[in-house]
Amino acid sequence: MSDELKKCREQIDAIDDQLLKLVSERARLAHAIGNLKNGGPIYRPEREAQVLRRLLEQNQGPLPDESVTAIFRTVMSHCRALEKALAVAFLGPLGTYSEEAASKQFGGLNHPVQCASIDEVFQTVEAGSVDYGVVPVENSTEGGIGRTLDLLLATSLNICGEIELSVHHNLLSKAADKSAITKVYSHAQSLAQCHEWLNRNLPGVERQAVTSNAEAAKLAVGDAGAAAIASKRAGELFGLNVLAENIEDDPRNTTRFLVLSNHDVAPSGRDKTSLAMATRNVPGAVVQLLEPLAKHGVSMAKLESRPAHTGLWEYVFFVDIVGHRADTKVAQALAELNERAAFLKVLGSYPVAVI
């Protein structure tokens, strides 16, 4: 071993010793803060978002921002676990993108709870059986997740956070080559996101939609001629070969997930508020409904309509606006919206997703 290599390793050892002391001191302070909360929520999305944003502003490399947030989310997760191991529900089984999103947001999952459907995620959180739930709400290629939007209308839960996950699909199989594939399993959204790749590379091969990508991987295990479109983690969990990587049609393919809870979230300084609303049946109703946002200088980040299931050609509008419901301008706009709308529900105010 050269003297220079030995010196570098000794410096790393000394830094590791310092890191351990600092992380332990951080954990002691976090635990003390937990005792001062007097039973308040252990997970504070607004505070964690503030911490991560401050660190990203200071990051000068060489670690990329994604690595910095991953490291500190893990640290915060282990500090929280000194008070309680949070139970987080998501669309299972293990290996789904929902699990990946939940793990990203919470810095790992101390108590993962796999659900068979999006409905079950909502029900499990509503019943208090878990602390939080993570559900997909929209994809950059295929748009909104209808079932999640429908359930948001009826639930008593609040949106307390959002997660943006870059989704990279892979073709997985027990087969050694894609020429042996006669059937492809995946979630309907993933099949749509890989539509053109499948047309070019597996023309004429049967495509079958299932409840999740991890379920697709599980089915592919028992059929030598079948393949699944899923994550690499799913392939590792089920022992499948990766026949092709990154087969999504759009390399920027991103899915947005929501974090559901039974509590509100305080302002973080960079927030988003999600609404569901319906117009009265009068001419120009939609314009009148959106006018209060413009009047009070509130920016709209998203507008999506969905059948209301209350009558033919009646729609509910899902709107994301910039700001927290406690912000003065947002509160004023919401007050006017409430007077004009036939129906208005604030789904939650929460921090904008951090990398």
N, C-alpha and C positions, 0 to 999 in steps of 0.2 A: 504493500500500500504506500503510495507516495505521500510525502509530508503535506502537500497541498490538499489531497483528498481527506487525509486524517484531520486536518485543521477544519475543513468545511463540515465534516461530520460532527466534530466536537462543538462547533457553533450551532448546528441544528439541534443537538442534544440540549444545549443550554437554553435555546429558544423554546424547545418543547417543555422544559422544566418551568419556564416562565408562563407559557400558555396554560399549563395545568393549574398553576397557582391562580392565574387570572380567571380561568373558567370556573374554578371552585369558588372563588370569591364572588363571581357573578351569580352562581347558583345560590349561595347563601343570601345574597341581597334579594334575589327573586323570590326565594322562600319567605323572607321577612316581609316583602311586599304582599305576598299571598296571605299572610296572617293578618295584615292590616286591612284587607278588603272586606273582612267580616261577612264572608259567604258570597261575595260577588263572583261573576264569571272568571274562571281561570284563564281562559283563552280570550285575549283582548285584540281582535283584529286591527283596530285602529292604532293601538300602541305598537304592535309588531310592524305594521306598515310604516310608521314613523321611523322606527329603528332602522329598518332596511333601506328606506330612502336616504336617511342621513349617511349610512355607510356607503351607499352607492355614490353619493356626491363626493366622498373622500377617496374612493377607490382609484388608485393610479396604476393598477396592474402590478405584476404580470397576470394575476388571476382575472379572468373575465367576470363581468357582473353576475352572470348566472352562477358561477362557482361561489362568489362571495355570498349571494343570497342563500344558496344551498347550505353552505357551512353554518351560517348564523341561524337559519331556520332549524337546523339540527340541534344547535346549542340551545335555542329557546325551547325546543320540544323536550329536551332532557331536563331543563330547568322546570318546565311545567309539570313534568311527570313526578317531581318531588312532592307536589301537592296532590296530583291525581293523574292517572293514565286515562286520557280522554278516549272515549269510545266514538269512533267515526264510521258512519254507515255509507256504503256506496254500492253501485251496481256491480255485482260479482259475476262469476267467481274471481279469484285472484288472477291477475294478469290482464284485467281490463284497463282501458285508458282512464276510467273513473277512479280506479285504485291508484294509478300513477298520478293523477291530478290531486287526489286527497293526500298522498304521500308528499308531493311537492309542497302543498300549502301548509301542512302541519309538521314538516321536517321529519317525516317518517311516521308510521302508525304504531302506537303503543298497544292499541286495542282495536284492530280492524274488524268491522262487522260487514259481512258479505250479504247483499240482498239480491233476490231473484228478479226484481223489477224496479223501475223508478217509483212506482206506486208504493212499494214496500219501503223504500228509503224514506219517503214522506211519512208514512204511517209509523215507522220506527222512531223517528225524531219526535213526531207529535205525541206519541205515547210516553216519551221520556225514557225509553229503553236505551237510547244512546245520547251523547252530548251534541253531536253535529251530523249533518248529512251532506253529501256531495253529489250533485246531479248535473248532467250536461244540459245546456240550454240553447246553444247555437253553434253551428260550424261555419267557418268562413266560406266554404264551397257550397254546402247544401242548405244553409239557412237554419231556421229555428227548429227546436225539438218540440213537436206538437204536444206530446204527453206532459212534458215538464211545464209548458206554458198553461195547459188546461188545469193542472194540479195546483199551480200557483194561485189561481183564481179562488179556489175553495179552501186552501190551507190557512191555518192560524199561525204558521211559521213566518219568520222574518228572513230575508236574505241578509246575511252578515258578512259576506265576502264573495269575491270572484277570483277565478283562476283561469289563466290563458295557457293552454298547453299545445305546443307544436306537435302535431300528430304525424308520425311516419309509419306507414303501413308496410308490412312484409308478407311475402307468400311463404307459408309454412306447411310442411308435409312430412310424413314418414318416408315418402318416395325420395329417391336420390336425384330425380330430374323432373322438370315440369312437363316433359312430354308424356309422363305416365298419369297426369292428372285428368280425371274425368268429371270432377265435381269440386266446386269452391264454396265453402261456408264462410259467412261473415254477417255482421250486423248490416241492416239495410243501408244505413248511412255510409258505412265503409265501402260497401259494394258500389254505391253511387260515386264515392270519392275516387275510386279506382276504375271507373267504367271504361275509359279510353285505353288504359293499360291492358285491361282484360280483353278488350276487343282486338288489340294488336297481338297479344302474346298467348292468349288462350281462347281463340275464336271458337264458338260453338260449344264450349264447355259449360255445363249446367251451373247456375249460380243459385244458392239457397240461402235466404235470410234467416238468421237465428237471433236469439235474445241479446247476445253480446259477442264480442270478438273472442273473449276467453272461452265461451261456450263453443264457438266455432273450432278453436284449437283442440278442445276436449273431444269433439266429434271426429276431428281429423286423425286423432290417435288410433281410433278403431277401424279406420278404412284406409288401406294402402293406396287407393286411387284418389283419395280426397285431399284437398288442401284447405287451409284457412288463411284469411287475411286478418292479421293481428299484430301485436307488438312483439318485439324481440323477447321481452320478459315472458310473454305467454309461451313463446317457443321454448324457452329455457325451462319453464315450469312443467310443460307437457312433453319434453324430449323430442321436439320436432326439428327437422332440418330447415334452415333458411334458404329457400330456393331463389328468392329475389328480394332485394332491399329497396326501401323507399319507392314503392310502386304507386303512391298517390299521384293523381294527375296534376295537382298544383303543389309545388314544393313549399309553398307558404301555408299549406293546410294547417289550420289552427282551430281547436275546439275550445269554447268558453264554458266553464263550469261555474255553478253557484254553490256557495256554502250556506246551508240552512240551519237555523237555530230557533230556540224559544226566547231569545233575548235581543234587545236592540243594541246598536253599536253607536258610540259617540263619534263626533267628527274627528277626522284624522288630518284635515287640511287639504286633502285631495280626494274627493269622494264622488260617488255616483248614487243617484236615487232611481229606483225602478218603480214604474207605475203601471196599473192596468185601468183602463177607462173606456166608457162607452158614450156615444153621443145621443142627444135627443133627436127624434125623427123630424128635423126641420131643415130647410135649405141652408147650405153653408155651415152646417153644424161642425164639421171637422175643423174648418178654419177658425170658427169661434172658440173651439175647444183648445186650440194651440195658441191663440192670441195672448193669453196671460203669460206664457213663457217669454214671448218676444217683448211684451210690455215691461216685464221686470228684469230683462236682460239675462234670462236663464237659457243656456245652450242645450239643445237636444242632441243626444248622441245616437239615438236609435228610435225608429218608429216602425212597428210591425203590426199588421192586422191579422185577426184570427176569428173564424166563425164563433159566435157567442153561444151556440147550442140552445138559444132561448126562442128562436124564431127564424124563419126563412130570410136570408140575406141580411141578418143582423150580425154586427161584428164588434169584437173587443179590440182595443188598440193597446199594445204593449209599448211603453215608452221608457227610454233611459234618458235622464237629464243629468247635467253636470252640477254637482254640489250636493250638500247634505240637507235633509229636510229641516234641520235646525238652523240653517243659514237663513238670514233675513229675507233675501230676495227669493229663495226657493219657497220659504214658508208663505210669503205673500202670494206667489204664483199658485201654490197649492190651494190656498184659501179661495182664490177666484175660480180655479178649476172645479173645486167642489161645488160651487154655486151653479156652474154651467153644465157640468156632466150629468148624464143620467145615472152613471155609476162611476165611482172612483175608489181605487184601492192602492194605498202605498205599500208596495211589496217589501221595501227595505231601503235604507241608506247604508252605504258600506264603502270601504276604501277601494279605490281603483287598483286593479291588479298590479302587483310588483313582479318584475321579471323572475 
